[in-house]
Amino acid sequence: MEEQQRCATMQSPSREERDADTKSRKGGLLTMPFIIANESFEKVASYGLLPNMILYLMKDYNMGFAEGNNILFFWSAAINFMPLLGAFLSDSYLGRFLTIGLGSIASFLGMLLLWLTAMIPATKPTVCDQLHPETCRSPTAAQLTLLAASFTLMSIGAGGIRPCTLAFGADQIDRRDDPNNKRILERFFGWYYASASFSVLIALTGIVYIQDHVGWKVGFGVPASLMLVATVLFFAASSIYVKQKATKSLFSRLAQVAVAAFKNRKIALPSASGSASNKWFYHTDSCFTQPSDKLRFLNKACVVKNPEQDIAADGTAADPWSLCTVEQVEELKTLIKVIPIWSTGVMMSINISQSSFPLLQAKSMDRHISSTFQIPAGSFGTFVIITIVIWVILYDRAILPLASKIRGKPVHFGVKSRMGAGLVCSAMSMALSAIVENIRRGKAIRQGIVDDPNAVVNMSAMWLVPQHCLNGLAEALNAIAQTEFYYSEFPKTMSSVASSLFGMGMAVANLLASAIMSTVDNVTSKGGKESWVSKNINRGHFENYYWLLTILSVINVLYYVVCSWAYGPSVDQRRTAMDDGKISSHEEELSMLEARVKEEGELQKPKELQA
């Protein structure tokens, strides 16, 4: 952007041409290895640290299972929430390049601190006998502060890298005047998601294997080294990046509506008669010229009280925190409308976040697949990723074509149907987990190893695979459908919100999961009883905890049915009904027509009005 400004002030055509040529050489596919490597190494590092972290906290920090798990829940919540803050800062103030760069530095520093906790004995409590907990000392405030600082820095790093990398990469190759632009973007997106999936697999296998067989010093040192390399590579290519300037964030637009509606709460809404231009504030080329009747109290945000005072000479609002466009109001209404549907996915995210439970289960079971090799306990999460990949391929290449062939016309399973199916699979996963744990604990009792949490039960850990596969299927159905649902229901200007809602749901789920675990631990340990979530998996009752999650999941499925019914037909349902000639009323036909007009209006709208 700075070069463009210089070009505008230069009078010599030859120098203008040279500067334009320099600008054209920035970006391009040459920058992709640096950008994708940065994201990939961050994922390898962060995803590789999480699976075994509960073991590190329990053995090296002498924490109980519930205490350590709650720390991990808060860490995961921060990792999922920080990208929202990172996206806001990137869009509004810092720009994507600086946000990613600062995030990379923060991630490296966090991993460096974590590695130091493994290298320096004074940063942890003294080693004790796990079979005699009374000999174990709790970590000091200084030791916990160092650990918390490492987790905080890694969360800040994730918040800077994850929301910006995809958009920053697209900035490098997005050439609207290039006829091959769409194909180039598709190739980038394909490589981006392929590298992300591969990175998670490497993290859940390679990094976890190193931690299990070499130790924490190397197991934490490798991710820190990878993050250092990624950071250096990212900044090394600084001179060839296209760096877009920060613009106003959509989050600010939504906040302005809430503030303006509150400021104007005492004014009366205009009557239905009269010209819309005299009542509502909207852009001339916008397809939104007057607000809908739903959530009418928000309509006061776009009421023009005094045109001379409220509207500036250039046609914008004199005070955007007192007057908003109709489009802004409708954006906030759309977000509020989907919140009930969004909330139904939180329970599934709670179930997904219970990774520490199957880790301890796998640790106490026979993980050998040959006489010389056993699967690391933290690597069983790969079955979730594998299931997601297999389902996506089968759904696109086999299930839909087969269903279309049987029906004799193109078949599309609606997003709300897939979301509901995912919630059912999630509930089934928790029920199966409870059954498997009940069998495992029964074997531990019969083998007389109840008091030894490190003993291995004579039961194959492969019994844990089906519950991981069901979790993967639940995520493949619900999470993908959720994102598709948000993108189809929201205006194009809200695409960034659509991509952030699932992560926000994960953050809320982590906090609720911590609250559920703390409540269960406090209630079930009263009177000197052994907690359901005891540090000793054989004395605890993990199966009861799983049954509790199963009951909550079943209730959540019923809640989803109610929310889905109350929401009414989604965009894809209305489109399918119109294509099949099943529109049952003039009102529904108008609703469908309005949806299509909205889409066309967004596509035709000038770029500056979409910002």
Buried (B, 14 or more C-beta within 10 A) or exposed (E): EEEEEEBEEEEEEEEBEEBEEEBEEBBBEEBBEBBBBBBBBBBBBBBBBBBBBBBBBBBBBBBBBBBBBBBBBBBBBBBBBBBBBBBBBBBBEBBBBBBBBBBBBBBBBBBBBBBBBBEEEEBBBEEBEBEEEEEBEEBEEEBBEBBBBBBBBBBBBBBBBBBBBBBBBBBBBBBEEEEEEEEBBEBBEEBBEEBBBBBBBBBBBBBBBBBBEEEBEBBBBBBBBBBBBBBEBBBEBEEBBBBBEBEEBBBEBBEBBBBBBEBBEEEEEBEEEEEEEEBBBBBEEBBBBBBBEEBEEBBBBBBBEEEEEBBEEEEEBEEBBBBBBBBBBBBBBBBEBBEBBBBBBBBBBBBBBBBBBBBBBBBBBBBBEEEEEBBBBBBBBBBBBBBBEBBEEEBEEEBBEEBEEEEEEEBEBBBBBBBBBBBBBBBBBBBBBBBBBBBBBEBBEEBEBBEBBEEBBEBEBBBBBBBBBBBBBBBBBBBBBBBBBBBBBBBBBBBBBBBBBBBBBBBBBBBBBBEBBBEBBEEBBEEEEBBBBBBBBBBBBBBBBBBBBBEBBBEBBEBBBEBBEEBEBBBBBBBBBBEEEEBEEEEBBEBBEEBEEBBEBBEEBEEEBEE
